[in-house]
Amino acid sequence: MVRLDFDPSTSVIGPSIRLETLAIAGAILFAMVFAALSAGWSRPVEDGSDAAAGAAAPKLRRDDLVLIAFGAVPGAVIGGRLDYVLVHLDYYSANPGAIADPGQGGFGLTLAVVLGTLTAITVALLLAAPVGRWLGVAAIPVLLGLGLGKLAMVLGGTGQGSYSNGPVATSYVGPGPWGSANPSFPAVPSQAIEGGLDLALAVLVLLLPFLLRLRVGPWRIAGQARLAPSRQWAFLTGGRRFLTVLGLWALVRFAAAFTWRDAHVVGPWVAEQLILFMVAEVALVGSVAAGLFWRAPVGPVASVASLSRRVAPNAYPAGDPATWPPGPGGD
């Protein structure tokens, strides 16, 4: 096992502050900076969800990013508390007065992300910002922030998993204070596992458009590979990109939850996994449904536009289109 012996607090920058807190603040700052840079690279989605056909979409305003991020805070707080109450429903059913007590219990992460997203969308609508483009921009920064935040919990001994004597088990032998119960007992580092999976998922989503373009020649011709023309994949553009990432993140967290020390409520599942399963299902199904929804109203327009791009420049005579002769079959 890995024995961790260090002071979880520091006073280098003034008053004593926990290393975990500093690391989480750094993860949030990194995610915000990455989102601001991504906003400058963002392009409008050609599905009718962000701008009218043919209209020049303006650049995303980076000052809106700060307001949208602050808008996610109340939803994250309410959702996090609701998540914690649902996971410990047996206790709060007997003590309903403790639900609104901020000094008792804690917060969950899954519904904090979901409701935080909803309140951030509300602020974006009030700012008349393109919600679809902002969701597409926020997908990877949010995933990076969640992954780095989970890794930061290692510095505070928070989020330790089930007890184990395996080679990857970690124990905290210093005086602490640490964030998990019985920190000196070797346990699976669930927080590190989940953080690593989140970062791996972020890399996969970033590389996926390139991998989908990769074309490999016949097996007899070794080393021949080419790239197909670039295109916008429906499930990786606009708001659907965020829904896809949210669903995949829920599945990754679902897998990591098998290493938690929480009580099993349905077979090998813990209570949080029930919430994660519903979030993953709604997000991934919603991503597919959103693609169908946007494809239906803009299909005819897109077909005419694509047809006009394929027609040769001199295919039709000049003048009033009403005077043009009919095409084959009376089209």
C-alpha positions in Angstrom: 0.0 0.0 0.0 1.0 3.7 -0.3 1.5 5.5 3.0 0.9 9.2 2.9 2.4 11.3 5.6 2.3 15.1 5.1 0.6 18.1 6.6 -2.7 18.8 4.7 -2.5 22.5 5.6 -0.1 25.3 4.7 0.5 28.8 5.8 2.8 29.9 3.0 0.4 32.5 1.7 -0.7 33.8 5.1 -3.3 32.1 7.4 -3.4 28.3 7.5 -5.4 26.9 4.6 -5.9 23.3 3.4 -4.0 22.1 0.4 -7.1 20.5 -0.9 -8.9 23.8 -0.9 -6.1 25.5 -2.8 -6.0 22.7 -5.3 -9.7 22.8 -5.9 -9.6 26.5 -6.4 -6.8 26.0 -8.9 -8.9 23.4 -10.8 -11.8 25.8 -11.0 -9.5 28.6 -12.2 -7.9 26.3 -14.8 -11.4 25.3 -16.1 -12.5 28.9 -16.4 -9.4 29.9 -18.3 -9.7 26.9 -20.6 -13.4 27.8 -21.2 -12.4 31.4 -22.0 -9.8 30.2 -24.5 -12.3 27.7 -26.0 -14.9 30.5 -26.4 -12.5 32.2 -28.8 -12.1 29.1 -30.9 -15.9 28.3 -31.0 -17.7 28.2 -34.3 -21.5 28.3 -34.7 -23.2 24.9 -35.2 -24.8 24.4 -38.5 -28.0 22.9 -37.2 -30.2 25.9 -36.7 -30.0 25.8 -32.9 -27.8 28.8 -32.4 -28.4 31.2 -35.2 -30.6 31.6 -38.3 -29.5 30.1 -41.5 -27.1 32.3 -43.3 -26.7 34.8 -40.4 -23.2 35.5 -39.2 -22.9 34.3 -35.6 -21.1 36.8 -33.4 -18.2 35.7 -31.2 -18.9 34.5 -27.7 -18.5 37.3 -25.1 -16.0 36.2 -22.5 -17.4 38.6 -19.9 -20.6 36.5 -20.1 -18.6 33.5 -19.0 -18.1 34.9 -15.5 -21.8 35.7 -15.0 -22.8 32.3 -16.4 -20.3 30.6 -14.0 -21.7 32.5 -11.0 -25.2 31.5 -12.2 -24.3 27.9 -11.8 -23.5 28.3 -8.0 -27.1 28.4 -6.6 -28.1 25.4 -8.7 -25.0 23.5 -7.6 -25.7 24.2 -3.9 -29.3 23.2 -4.1 -28.6 20.2 -6.3 -25.7 19.1 -4.1 -27.9 19.2 -1.0 -30.8 17.4 -2.8 -28.3 14.7 -3.9 -27.1 14.2 -0.4 -30.6 14.0 1.0 -31.7 11.4 -1.6 -28.6 9.3 -0.8 -29.4 9.4 2.9 -33.2 9.4 2.6 -33.8 7.1 5.5 -32.2 9.6 7.9 -33.8 12.7 6.5 -37.2 11.1 6.4 -37.0 10.8 10.2 -35.4 14.2 10.6 -36.9 16.5 7.9 -35.8 19.6 9.9 -32.1 18.8 9.2 -32.5 19.0 5.4 -32.1 22.8 5.4 -29.4 22.8 8.1 -26.1 23.7 6.4 -24.1 22.5 9.4 -25.3 18.9 9.2 -24.4 16.4 6.5 -22.8 17.4 3.2 -23.4 17.7 -0.5 -23.5 15.3 -3.4 -21.8 15.9 -6.8 -24.1 14.4 -9.4 -27.2 16.6 -9.0 -24.9 19.6 -8.2 -23.6 19.3 -11.8 -27.1 18.8 -13.2 -28.9 21.7 -11.4 -25.8 23.9 -11.7 -26.0 23.5 -15.4 -29.7 24.4 -15.4 -29.3 27.6 -13.5 -26.3 28.5 -15.7 -28.5 28.0 -18.7 -31.1 30.3 -17.2 -28.5 33.1 -16.7 -27.3 32.6 -20.3 -30.9 33.0 -21.5 -31.2 36.2 -19.5 -28.0 37.5 -21.2 -29.4 36.5 -24.6 -26.3 34.4 -25.1 -26.2 31.5 -27.5 -26.9 28.6 -25.1 -26.0 25.8 -27.5 -22.6 27.3 -28.3 -21.8 27.9 -24.6 -22.8 24.4 -23.7 -20.5 23.1 -26.4 -17.6 25.3 -25.1 -18.2 24.3 -21.4 -18.2 20.5 -22.0 -14.5 19.8 -21.8 -13.6 22.5 -19.2 -16.3 21.2 -16.8 -15.0 17.7 -17.3 -11.4 18.8 -16.6 -12.5 20.7 -13.6 -14.3 17.7 -12.2 -11.3 15.4 -12.8 -8.7 17.8 -11.3 -11.1 18.5 -8.4 -11.3 14.8 -7.6 -7.5 14.5 -7.8 -7.2 17.5 -5.4 -9.2 15.5 -2.8 -6.1 13.3 -2.4 -4.4 16.2 -0.6 -7.1 16.2 2.0 -7.7 12.5 2.5 -11.2 13.0 1.3 -13.2 10.5 -0.8 -11.3 7.3 0.3 -13.1 4.1 -1.0 -13.6 0.7 0.5 -11.0 -0.8 2.7 -8.3 -2.9 1.0 -4.9 -4.3 1.4 -4.1 -4.2 -2.4 -1.0 -2.6 -3.8 -2.8 0.6 -4.8 -4.5 1.2 -1.4 -3.6 4.4 0.3 -3.5 5.3 4.0 -2.9 8.6 5.7 -0.6 8.3 8.7 -0.1 11.9 9.5 -2.0 13.8 12.3 -4.4 15.4 9.7 -7.2 16.3 10.1 -8.3 14.2 7.1 -11.5 14.2 5.2 -12.3 10.4 5.4 -13.2 8.3 8.4 -10.4 5.9 9.6 -7.8 7.5 7.3 -5.0 5.3 8.6 -6.8 2.2 7.4 -5.7 1.2 3.9 -8.4 1.9 1.3 -8.9 2.1 -2.4 -8.2 5.7 -3.6 -11.6 6.2 -5.2 -11.1 9.9 -5.6 -7.9 9.4 -7.6 -9.5 6.6 -9.7 -12.5 8.8 -10.6 -10.3 11.8 -11.3 -8.1 9.8 -13.6 -11.1 8.4 -15.4 -12.5 11.9 -15.9 -9.3 13.2 -17.4 -9.0 10.2 -19.6 -12.6 10.8 -20.8 -11.7 14.5 -21.6 -8.7 13.4 -23.7 -10.9 10.8 -25.5 -13.6 13.4 -26.3 -11.0 15.8 -27.6 -9.4 13.1 -29.8 -12.6 11.5 -31.0 -13.3 13.9 -33.9 -9.7 13.1 -35.2 -10.1 9.4 -34.7 -13.5 9.3 -36.5 -11.8 11.0 -39.5 -9.0 8.4 -39.6 -9.2 6.0 -42.5 -6.8 3.0 -42.8 -6.0 1.3 -46.1 -6.2 -2.4 -46.8 -4.2 -4.6 -44.5 -1.8 -5.6 -47.3 -0.6 -2.0 -47.7 1.1 -1.3 -44.4 1.4 2.2 -43.0 -1.2 3.8 -45.4 -3.7 6.0 -43.5 -5.5 9.1 -44.4 -8.0 11.6 -42.9 -11.5 12.0 -44.2 -12.8 15.5 -44.7 -13.5 17.4 -41.5 -17.1 17.5 -40.4 -19.3 18.4 -37.4 -20.4 15.3 -35.6 -23.9 15.7 -34.3 -23.3 14.3 -30.8 -20.1 16.4 -30.4 -21.4 19.9 -31.4 -23.3 22.5 -29.6 -25.6 21.6 -26.7 -25.5 17.9 -27.7 -21.8 17.8 -27.0 -22.5 18.8 -23.4 -25.2 16.2 -23.1 -22.9 13.5 -24.5 -20.1 14.5 -22.1 -22.5 14.6 -19.2 -23.9 11.2 -19.9 -20.4 9.7 -20.4 -19.2 11.4 -17.1 -22.1 9.9 -15.3 -21.2 6.4 -16.6 -17.5 6.9 -15.5 -18.6 8.0 -12.1 -21.0 5.1 -12.0 -18.1 2.7 -12.6 -15.9 4.4 -10.0 -18.7 4.1 -7.4 -18.2 0.4 -7.2 -15.0 1.2 -5.2 -16.9 3.4 -2.6 -17.5 2.3 0.9 -21.2 3.3 0.8 -23.9 0.8 1.7 -25.4 -1.2 -1.1 -29.1 -0.6 -1.7 -29.8 -2.5 -4.9 -27.6 -5.5 -5.4 -24.0 -4.2 -5.7 -25.2 -0.7 -6.4 -25.0 2.2 -3.9 -27.6 4.9 -3.7 -25.6 7.4 -5.8 -25.4 4.9 -8.7 -29.2 5.0 -9.0 -29.0 8.8 -9.5 -26.1 8.4 -11.9 -27.9 5.8 -14.0 -30.9 8.1 -14.5 -28.7 11.1 -15.3 -26.7 9.1 -17.9 -29.9 7.8 -19.5 -31.5 11.2 -19.7 -28.4 12.9 -21.0 -27.5 10.4 -23.7 -31.1 9.9 -24.8 -31.5 13.7 -24.7 -28.5 14.1 -26.9 -30.0 11.8 -29.6 -33.4 13.4 -29.3 -31.9 16.9 -29.6 -30.3 15.9 -32.9 -33.6 14.6 -34.2 -35.4 17.7 -33.0 -33.1 20.1 -34.7 -32.8 18.1 -37.9 -36.5 18.1 -38.6 -37.2 21.8 -39.0 -34.1 22.7 -40.9 -33.9 19.6 -43.1 -35.7 21.1 -46.2 -33.7 24.3 -45.9 -30.4 22.4 -45.6 -31.3 20.2 -48.6 -32.0 23.2 -50.8 -28.8 25.0 -49.7 -26.7 21.9 -50.2 -28.3 21.4 -53.7 -27.5 25.0 -54.7 -23.9 24.5 -53.6 -23.6 21.3 -55.8 -25.1 23.0 -58.9 -22.6 24.4 -61.4 -22.4 28.2 -61.5 -23.7 28.4 -65.1 -26.4 25.7 -64.7 -29.2 28.2 -64.9 -29.7 31.1 -67.3 -29.5 34.7 -66.0 -32.7 36.6 -65.3 -35.9 36.1 -63.4 -36.0 32.5 -62.0 -39.7 32.4 -63.0 -38.6 32.4 -66.7 -36.3 29.4 -66.3 -37.4 26.2 -68.1 -38.5 23.3 -66.0 -35.9 20.7 -65.1 -36.2 16.9 -65.8 -39.5 15.5 -64.5 -41.0 18.9 -64.1 -38.8 19.8 -61.0 
